[in-house]
Amino acid sequence: MAYRFLASWVLTASKRLTRRFLFLFTLSLSCTYLCYCLIFCSDSIMQNPSYDGYRCILIQNVRGKKLLQKSPSCNAAVDHKETQINIHSPAASVIRLVPPEDSWTERNFSYTPEDVSGQETSNNTGTPRFGSKKLPHTIIVGVKKGGTRAVLEFIRVHPDVRAMGTEPHFFDKNYDRGLDWYRSLMPRTLENQITMEKTPSYFVTKETPRRIFSMCKEIKLIIVVRNPVTRAISDYTQTLSKKPDIPTFQELAFKNWTLGLVDTSWNAIRIGMYALHLESWLQYFPISQIHFVSGEKLITDPAGEMGRIQDFLGIKRIITEKHFYFNKTKGFPCLKKSDVNSLPRCLGKSKGRTHVQIDQEVIDQLRDFYRPYNIKFYETVGQDFHWE
Ligand SMILES: Nc1ncnc2c1ncn2[C@@H]1O[C@H](COP(=O)(O)OS(=O)(=O)O)[C@@H](OP(=O)(O)O)[C@H]1O
């Protein structure tokens, strides 16, 4: 009797235990499944690889042939030694980027906050976020007031070029932020597209050629030059527009006017001594890697100058005379409207200012001063810019 009771009790207890075990097992299975779903399912919703794939297919359909080309990016040939030290420097919160005062007019063309932070500047196409950010393949390194904005805005019409709209000043003012920071400012590019930026002050900054070389020795460089006397007046006109109380051009340009002693420490004068600055670049780069644009021809024959730039970059001559018209009010060439709904585009008010009137005598003195530098420059470059 006692044995039977004990046996039935043990049986009930073991049944209960089994049920409990089964319940707990099911519960833990459910929990595991729930956790799995939470972690992996949500992740796959956010970064759906098939979505990316779909986007890539779209691009390939449009430009499939081109995507097979080798990337023109500099990233592969980088010697990061110098900048890697600072690669973890703080990101772009207080970047010193030149405000886009020279944006286009005649079209509702404005820079987005992203552009100002330099992150996702779109080119003419307004391409969405395809591709990846790469270090520049080409840099417009100078010269200030040479016509650098015009070159950048004209070349970015090309579908194979994507350019940063603002001036990053990486190699002169922001170098300690590191290459990762610099790269993060670039627009996204597809495999076949060229990444470009322009910072005209690079041309006269001593450390810049070495720093650019250490980033990428195969980089292509563009220098837009202009008659150094006109350039100096343009530079001065710009400063005057911001600080109306500065001394006269003549007072700043000459240490001693009677003796004809030019003040080469004044930046507006110093920048125009092109031959001098070019020497620093030639210590690192062969002349074949540098393309010189005539600032004067850029105004009289923009298509011709753009044709030569496209050849230098190794891209198809897509930008031709069909893209330009001469705007009589502005007094400069502007881009024609790209489609029926858009407006033509001229550079902003800060480009093509009316220059301050300077005495002919002052101009002649400066012309004499620059002559030897100009001759040396023509010889080195192998091109006569006719600044006499
Ligand atoms: N298409 C077109 N439209 C307007 N302006 C043109 C154009 N092509 C060249 N230029 C000349 O560009 C000069 C300004 O040069 P930058 O863009 O290099 O200036 S800056 O260094 O970025 O401030 C600017 O100088 P200034 O005329 O002295 O204002 C222009 O002469």
The ligand as a MOL file (V3000), in Angstrom:
LIG
                    3D

  0  0  0     0  0            999 V3000
M  V30 BEGIN CTAB
M  V30 COUNTS 31 33 0 0 0
M  V30 BEGIN ATOM
M  V30 1 N 33.3330 83.0650 -65.9490 0
M  V30 2 C 33.7950 83.8670 -65.0020 0
M  V30 3 N 32.9490 84.5760 -64.2390 0
M  V30 4 C 33.4260 85.3820 -63.2690 0
M  V30 5 N 34.7400 85.5330 -62.9960 0
M  V30 6 C 35.6120 84.8470 -63.7330 0
M  V30 7 C 35.1880 83.9880 -64.7590 0
M  V30 8 N 36.2760 83.4490 -65.3360 0
M  V30 9 C 37.3350 83.9460 -64.6930 0
M  V30 10 N 36.9530 84.7890 -63.7380 0
M  V30 11 C 37.8600 85.5150 -62.8690 0
M  V30 12 O 37.9550 84.8270 -61.6460 0
M  V30 13 C 38.4790 85.7620 -60.7190 0
M  V30 14 C 38.3390 85.2460 -59.3270 0
M  V30 15 O 39.2950 84.2360 -59.1790 0
M  V30 16 P 39.1640 83.0500 -58.1560 0
M  V30 17 O 37.8880 82.3460 -58.3710 0
M  V30 18 O 40.3870 82.2390 -58.2540 0
M  V30 19 O 39.1160 83.8350 -56.7710 0
M  V30 20 S 39.3850 83.2390 -55.3200 0
M  V30 21 O 40.8170 83.1180 -55.1360 0
M  V30 22 O 38.6730 81.9710 -55.2130 0
M  V30 23 O 38.8070 84.2710 -54.4210 0
M  V30 24 C 37.7040 87.0150 -61.0010 0
M  V30 25 O 38.5130 88.0990 -60.6420 0
M  V30 26 P 37.9630 89.6010 -60.5370 0
M  V30 27 O 37.4930 89.9670 -61.9240 0
M  V30 28 O 39.1250 90.3870 -60.1400 0
M  V30 29 O 36.8680 89.6050 -59.5560 0
M  V30 30 C 37.4220 86.9280 -62.5020 0
M  V30 31 O 38.2070 87.8070 -63.2630 0
M  V30 END ATOM
M  V30 BEGIN BOND
M  V30 1 1 1 2
M  V30 2 1 2 3
M  V30 3 2 2 7
M  V30 4 2 3 4
M  V30 5 1 4 5
M  V30 6 2 5 6
M  V30 7 1 6 7
M  V30 8 1 6 10
M  V30 9 1 7 8
M  V30 10 2 8 9
M  V30 11 1 9 10
M  V30 12 1 10 11
M  V30 13 1 11 12
M  V30 14 1 11 30
M  V30 15 1 12 13
M  V30 16 1 13 14
M  V30 17 1 13 24
M  V30 18 1 14 15
M  V30 19 1 15 16
M  V30 20 2 16 17
M  V30 21 1 16 18
M  V30 22 1 16 19
M  V30 23 1 19 20
M  V30 24 2 20 21
M  V30 25 2 20 22
M  V30 26 1 20 23
M  V30 27 1 24 25
M  V30 28 1 24 30
M  V30 29 1 25 26
M  V30 30 2 26 27
M  V30 31 1 26 28
M  V30 32 1 26 29
M  V30 33 1 30 31
M  V30 END BOND
M  V30 END CTAB
M  END
